[in-house]
């Protein structure tokens, strides 16, 4: 189940028009592909993907968004530029 959720998260991240997205958007996309997926399991899978280096957190200060590593502008790149 966890592998299915991870796969759905990656597919969503790759096909998303935006490089950064909210958890609720990711959760909705995953639940369409994996109907039995619970919010807690999706959060756990996303955390594993972050630990593996596939996804990254993007914090705007007031909210946390997720992004596919290497896609879009990261906070580090913005500070260096």
C-alpha positions, 0 to 999 in steps of 0.5 A: 500500500505504501509503495502505491501511495508513493507512486501516486505522489510522484505521478502527481508531482510530475504531472502537476502544472505547479512546481509546488503544491499543498498537502491537501491537493496531493492528498486528493490526487492520491486518494483518486488513484488509491481509494483506501489511502488515509491522510496519515498514510499519505503524510507518512509516504510523503515524509519517506519521499522527502527523506529519500530525497525525491520530494522537498519541503517548501516553507513560505513562513505561514504554510508548508508546501511540497515539491519535486526535487529539481523542479522549480525554484527552491528557497536555497536557489532564491537566496543564492540568486 
